[in-house]
Amino acid sequence: MYKLAFYVPLEDAETVKEAVFASGAGRIGDYEACCFETRGTGQFRPLAGADPHIGRVGDLAKVEEVKVELVCEDHLIRAAVDALRRAHPYEEPAYDVWKLAEL
C-alpha cells in the first residue's frame, strides 16, 4: 500500500481528485473516494522557460491550495500518479509517494 499526497489549487481540486479516484486510488475496504484535505498557501516563482498556469515568469506567486492525501494499492500507484499529472493544471505538480509498512 502507498500513500499519495499532492497539492492543487482550490478551484481544480475536485477535477484532479476525480481523475486520481478513477485510477482506483483512494479505496479503503468497502469505501471509495477516500481522502483527507488540508487547506494552505503554496508559493513558487516561475523561472525562465516556464509556462505557468498561475502567475508570471520571475514573479513570486502565492496560491490558495489544498493538500490531498489518500492511499493506493501497490499495483495502482503508477496509474494514480499518471492520472494526477494529466489532470493537474500545473506544468510540474508537487506530490509525494510513500510506501506504507505492513503491520
Wavefront OBJ file of the C-alpha trace (Angstrom):
o trace
v 0.000 0.000 0.000
v 1.153 3.531 -0.783
v 0.162 6.974 0.419
v -0.111 9.669 -2.247
v -0.237 13.347 -1.318
v -0.493 16.257 -3.737
v -1.107 19.992 -3.758
v -3.633 21.574 -6.097
v -5.335 24.994 -6.430
v -8.742 25.066 -4.721
v -10.640 25.584 -7.977
v -9.041 22.494 -9.570
v -9.171 20.128 -6.583
v -12.349 18.220 -7.475
v -11.288 17.597 -11.072
v -7.873 16.280 -10.055
v -9.289 14.154 -7.221
v -11.832 12.556 -9.555
v -9.089 11.679 -12.050
v -6.998 10.056 -9.316
v -10.009 8.195 -7.896
v -10.864 6.929 -11.398
v -7.459 5.187 -11.427
v -8.608 3.094 -8.446
v -6.735 5.051 -5.769
v -8.483 6.172 -2.583
v -10.146 2.861 -1.712
v -10.234 1.583 1.850
v -12.126 -1.674 2.362
v -15.691 -1.190 1.121
v -15.247 2.586 0.625
v -14.021 4.571 -2.364
v -13.073 8.211 -2.987
v -11.449 8.345 0.472
v -9.061 11.217 1.127
v -8.141 13.922 3.595
v -7.751 17.572 2.611
v -5.866 20.408 4.270
v -6.063 23.987 3.012
v -2.987 26.178 2.898
v -0.973 28.596 0.824
v 1.541 27.420 -1.754
v 4.177 29.652 -3.271
v 6.508 29.466 -6.240
v 8.466 31.651 -8.653
v 8.358 30.515 -12.295
v 11.803 30.617 -13.889
v 12.752 31.455 -17.470
v 11.345 28.782 -19.791
v 8.331 28.057 -17.570
v 4.761 28.381 -18.844
v 2.902 28.957 -15.561
v -0.813 28.252 -15.184
v -0.888 30.917 -12.447
v 1.495 33.865 -12.076
v 4.208 35.230 -14.320
v 7.807 34.251 -15.002
v 10.086 35.905 -12.437
v 7.291 36.894 -10.033
v 6.639 35.158 -6.722
v 3.113 33.704 -6.747
v 1.088 32.694 -3.693
v -1.913 30.443 -4.264
v -4.616 29.009 -2.005
v -4.214 25.282 -2.416
v -5.460 22.015 -0.999
v -3.182 19.190 0.096
v -4.940 15.918 -0.718
v -3.801 12.677 0.933
v -5.048 9.198 0.045
v -3.999 5.569 -0.031
v -3.384 3.472 -3.109
v -2.750 -0.213 -3.696
v 0.703 -1.145 -4.986
v -0.404 -2.187 -8.457
v -2.308 1.104 -8.997
v 0.217 3.712 -7.826
v 1.787 4.414 -11.241
v -1.653 4.853 -12.828
v -2.697 7.145 -9.965
v 0.378 9.367 -10.413
v -0.121 9.405 -14.191
v -3.767 10.451 -13.706
v -2.687 13.162 -11.269
v -0.094 14.565 -13.679
v -2.535 14.543 -16.649
v -5.381 16.233 -14.739
v -3.324 18.768 -12.774
v -3.224 22.320 -14.179
v 0.439 22.923 -13.238
v 3.361 22.030 -15.513
v 5.147 20.498 -12.514
v 2.654 19.390 -9.868
v 4.059 18.841 -6.379
v 3.321 15.390 -4.982
v 4.760 12.787 -2.619
v 4.538 8.996 -2.707
v 5.323 6.874 0.379
v 5.468 3.091 0.652
v 3.492 2.158 3.777
v 4.643 -0.553 6.189
v 2.507 -3.649 6.572
v 1.866 -4.480 10.230
l 1 2 3 4 5 6 7 8 9 10 11 12 13 14 15 16 17 18 19 20 21 22 23 24 25 26 27 28 29 30 31 32 33 34 35 36 37 38 39 40 41 42 43 44 45 46 47 48 49 50 51 52 53 54 55 56 57 58 59 60 61 62 63 64 65 66 67 68 69 70 71 72 73 74 75 76 77 78 79 80 81 82 83 84 85 86 87 88 89 90 91 92 93 94 95 96 97 98 99 100 101 102 103
